[in-house]
Amino acid sequence: MKSYSEQTKQKTYFIVAGEPSGDLHGAKLIAAIKKLNPEACFVGLGGDKMKQEGLETLYHTDQLSVMGFSEIVKHIPFLIKVLGVTTHNIVSIKPDKIILIDYPGFNLRLAKKCSRLSIPISYFILPQLWAWKENRIRFFQKYIDQSLCIFPFEQSWFEKRGVSTNYVGHPFTEDLHPKLSKTAFYQKHGISKEKKILTLIPGSRQQEIDKMWPVYYKTAIKIQESNDIEIVVAKSGGVTLPNTQGCHIEENDTYGAMTHATAAITTSGTASLECAVLDTPQVVCYKLSCVSGTIARLMNHAPFISMPNLIAEKEVVNEYLQNEVNPNNIIKAIVPLLSDTLERKNMLQDFEQIRRSLGLPGVYERAAKAIIR
C-alpha cells in the first residue's frame, strides 16, 4: 500500500461549494487535506472562507446561492453558463479529483458532465434525497465514485439503494464555540447581565431575509412589549436588513449570538441544528414564494423541515411554514422558552440526545483521509 506522501504528492483538487454553509465546510475540508498534503492545490467554486484556505475561485458563492423553485428559474441562464465554464476548466486543468459539497441541483449535473473524463468524484455532505427528489439517487449510482455522509441514518438509506457510503460524522461535533464569553458578549452590546436575550436568525441569503425579516422583527418587538428581553440579530455577511431599530446586530460572533441567547427564532437550515448543538431553545420557520412553497409541499416527503426534528424523528422544536409564519404562532411557541418551563426543559433534554447521535469530533480529518485514499 502506498504511503500518504506517495498518494498525495502535488495533487490538484477541483472543489465545488455553492452556498455559505458549503463554503464553511469546504474551507475546513481544504485545511484538513493540506495537513496531509501541504503541496495540494485547490481550484473551484467557493466563498471567502475557502479562498482564505487557498482556493483559486472561478465563481463566488454569493453569485451561486439561490433558493426556491421560481427563484431558481430566473437564474437558470446564469447557472447554465457557470456549469459550462466550470466543466471547461475541469477539462483544461485535469484535476486529480473532483470534490462536490452539497448544492445538488448544480453538482449532480456537473458530475454527469464530468463522468466521461475518468476523474474520480467524491461527494461530501450528501443531498437530502431521503426527504425529496429520491430519483436523483441515479446520479450517485452512475456518476459518483465516493459518497461521504454526515448523518448516521444516511449511510443505510443510500446503501439500501446501491450506493456505497462512508459515514464520517457530523461537522457540528467540531468547534461550535462562541468567540466571546457571556459576560464579554453582554458588555460588547451594552446589555445588562440580568436581561434575557431573544436571538433572531433570519437566514444567510438575501432572499431569505426578504421573506423572514419583516415577520421576525414585528414578532420580536411585540414580545419585547410584555417581556424584559433584548433582541440580538445573528446577521450573515453580504445581506441587508431593512429595519433594525431596537436590535443589537452581531456579525462576527454568530455562535455567541446563539449560545448566549435565552431562546431563538431560527430560519430552517444549518442554524436550526447549530442552535440544538449549542443548547439554545428555538422556534423554526421558513417561507418561500407562493409557487415555490406549493411545489415544495408536493415534493417534500420528509415529516419535518428542521434538522433537529428529522434527527430525533419527532417534533422537538415547533416548525412553521409559509402562512403559518406569523407573529401569533411564533409568540405562542417562543414565549414559554424564555422561562424555566417544562417546554424548555423537554427541548433541552431532546437536544442532548441529538448531540449524542452526531458522532465524535474529527469529521474533516476523516473525510480528508477518505478522499486522499
N, C-alpha and C positions, 0 to 999 in steps of 0.2 A: 504493500500500500504506500502511495506517495505521501511525503511529509506535507505539512501545511505550506511551507515555503515553496515546494515544488508545485503544489496545487494553485497557489495564489499569485505567483510571480508576474508582475506588470500586467495585471488583468484590467480590462475596461468593462464597467457595468453600466448598462443603459437602464435608468430607473425612472419610473413614471408615477407621480402623485398629483392628483388634480384638485385636491381640496385642502383647506387649512389643517385638518386633523391628519391627513396623509402626509403633509409637509413635516409635521412634528414627528410622526413615526419614521418617515423616510430619513430625517436627519439623524435620529438615534440609530437607525439601522446602518447608515453610512459610517457613523462613528465606530460601531461595533465591527464592521468589516475592516475598517482602517487599522484597528487594533491587531487584527490577524494578518493584514496585508497593507502596510503603510504605503506601498507603491501603487495601490489600486487607483484607477481613475474613474470618475463618475460623470456621466452626461445624461441629460434628460429633461423632464418636466417637473418642476417643483417650486417651492416658495423660498422665503428669506432664510428659514432655518436650514434647509438643505443647501442653499448657496453658501451659508456660513461654514458648512462642513466640507465644502469643496466641489459642489455640483456645478457643472457648466450647464447653464439653463437655456433651453430653447424657448420655452414659454413659462410664464409665471402662473401660480395657482390663482392669483387674482383675476386672470383672464379666463380661467377654465371652470371656476366653481359656479355652477348653475343648478338651481333646484326647481322641481315641479315640471309637469309634462308640457303644459302650454308654454312655460318659460324656456324649456329646452328647445322646443320647436323654433322659437325665434332665433336661437343661436346655432342652429344646425349648419348653415353655410360656413360659419367661422370654425366650428368643430370639425367639419369635413376638411377644411384647409389645414387645421392643426394635425389631423390624422395623416394627411398626405405628406406634410413637411416632416413629421416625426418618422414615418416609415422610410422616407428618402434618406434621412440622417442615419437611421439604423443600417440601411443598406450600405451607405458610404463608410460609416465608422467600423462596421463589422465587430460589434462588442462581443466579449466572451460569454456574457449572459444578459438577459433582459429580466428586470425585476419590476413587477407590477404591484401597486399598493392600492387596494380598494378601487373606487372610481370605475365600476364595472361597465357602464354604458360606453365608455371610451376604451378602456383597457382590454375588454374582451374582443372588440373589433380589431384593435391593434394586434392582439395575439393571433387572430385569424390571418391577418395580412402578413404577419412575420413567420407563419408556420412553414413556408417554403424555403426559408433562409437557413434552416438547420442550426438555429441559435437556441440554446436551452432557455426556457421561460419559467421563472419562479413567480408565484403569486403569494404575496404576504398580506394578511388581513383579507379574508375571502368575503365576497359579496353575500348578503343575507338571502340566499336562494331559498332557504327554508321558510322565509316569510313571503316572498313573492318572486315572480319570474323564474320558477323552478326549471322551465325549459332551457334556461341558459346553462344548465349542467352539461349540455352537449359541447359547449366551448371548452370546458375543463376536460372532458373525455377525449376531445380531439386535439387540442392545441396547447394545453398547459402541462409542463413536464414535472413541476413540483408545486404542491399546494401546502401552505403553512397557515393553519388556523389558530385563532386566539380564544375560542370558546370550547370547553370540553365536549359539549354535545354536538359541535360541528363535525368533529372527526368521524363519528359513527354515521352521521347523516350523509356526508359526502361518500364515505367508503361503501355504504349500502347501495350507492348509485354508481359504483365502479371507479371512483376517483381516490387513489391512494393519497392520504392526507396525514400530515405531521402536526400534532398539537404542541405548540411551543409555549403556551401560557399567554396570559393577557398583559398588555403593556402597562395597565394601571397597577400592577403589582410593583412597578418601579417607583421612581421618586416623585410621587404626587405630594409635594410638601410646599407649604407657603414660604414665601421669601421673608416675611416679617412675622414676628410673634404677635399674639393677640394684643398685647399692650402697645407694641410699636405700630401695629395696624390702626388701632383706635386713635393713637396720637397723631399719626400721619393725616387722618381725615378729620381730626378735631372732634371726635365722638367721645362722650362721657363713658367711663368704664361700666356704669350700671345700665347703659342703654342696650336694647336688643337690636340686632341688625336683620333686616329683610333684604336679601340679595336678589337682584333681577339679572337673569342671564338670557338676553333676548336673541342670541344667535351669533354666528360668525360670518354670515353673508348679509349683504345689504338687503336682498330680497326678503330674508327672514326678519330683519329689523323693521322693514316697512310694514310687514304684516303683524308682527308681535308687539312692537314697542308701544304703539298707542294704547293697547289694552293693558299691558303691564304697568305703564305709567299711571293711567287712570285708576287701576286697581290698587297700586301701592299708595297713592295719595289718599285714596278712600280709607284704606286700612290705617294709615297714619292718623287720621282724624279721631279714631277711637282707641288707638294703641300707642304706647310710648316706644316707638321704634325709629331707627334711622334707616334710610334707603341707600343701599350701595348698588352700583351697577358694574357688573363684570363686562367691560367693553372690549371687544376684539379690535385689533388693528385694521385699518382700511375700511371702517364703516362709520356712518354718520348717524347720530341720534338727534332728532329734530327738536326735542324739548327735554331738558334735564334739570329744570329748576327744582331745588329742594333735594337733589340727589348727590351722593358722593360718587364720583367716577373713578374706577380703578382699571387701568390698562396694563400695568406692569406686574401685578400680582393677582392673577385670576384665581389661583388656588387659595390665596389669602382671603379673597372675597367670598369664596365658598366655605373654607374651613372655619372662619370666624363669624359666619352668619348663624343666626338662630334658626332660620329657615330660608328657602329659596324658591322662586318661581322660575322654572327652567324650561327652555325650548328643547324639545325632544332631539336627541342626538348624543354625541360624545359626553356633553356636560351632565346629562342625567346619570350616567354611570360614574362620572367623576364625583358628583355630589354623594352618591351612595358609598363610594370607597372612602370619601373624606368625612362620612358620618353627618351629612347635612340633610335634615328632613326637607322634603320638596314636594311641589306640585309640578307636573309636566304638561306642557301644552304644545300644540302645533297647528299652524294654519297654512294652507296653500290657496291658490286661486280656486274659484268655484269649479272650473273644468278639471284642474289637476287634482283637487280634492275628491271629486266624483270618481275619477279614474283610479285613484289610489285606494279608495274604499272597495272598488270592484276587484282590484288585483291583489290586494294585501290579504294573505291567508293566515297571517300570524294573529294570535288572540290579543296582543298588546302592541303598542308602538314604542314604549320605552324599554331600554335595555335592562334596568333593574327588574321590571316585571317579567320580561322574557326569560331572564336567567333564573329567577325564582319560580317561574311557572305559576305565578299567581299575582293578584293585584297588591303590590307592596305600596306603590305611590298612586295617587289619583292622576288620571290622564284625561285631558280634554282636547277634542279635535274640532276644527272648523268653527261652526256657530256655537259650539259648547264653550269656546274660549271667550268668556265674558267675565266682567268683574264679579257678578253674583256667584257664579260657580267657583271661581278661584278663591274668593274671600271665604266662602263656606268651608273649603278644604284646607286653606293655609293658616287661618287664624288659630285653630286648635294646635297646630305645630309650633306656634310661638310660645307655648307654655308647657309646663310639665304634665302633660295629659297622657292618657292611655294610648291615644292615637300616635303620639310622638314616640312613646316607649316601644310600642309594637313595631313601628317603622325602623327604629334603630336596631332592634333585635334582628329583623329581617336583613338589614344591611350587613350585619356581622356574618350571616350565613352566605350572603352574596360574595363578600370579600374572600371567604374561605374557598369558594368554588373557583376562583380565578387563577389558582396555581401559585407557584413560587417566583420570586424575582429572577432576573437573568434572561428575560424573554428575547431581547435583541441579540444577546450573545448566542443563544441557542439558534435563533433564526439565521444569524450570520454564518455560523458553523455549518448549518444545513445547506445554505446557499453555496458556500465555497466548495463543499464536498461535491 
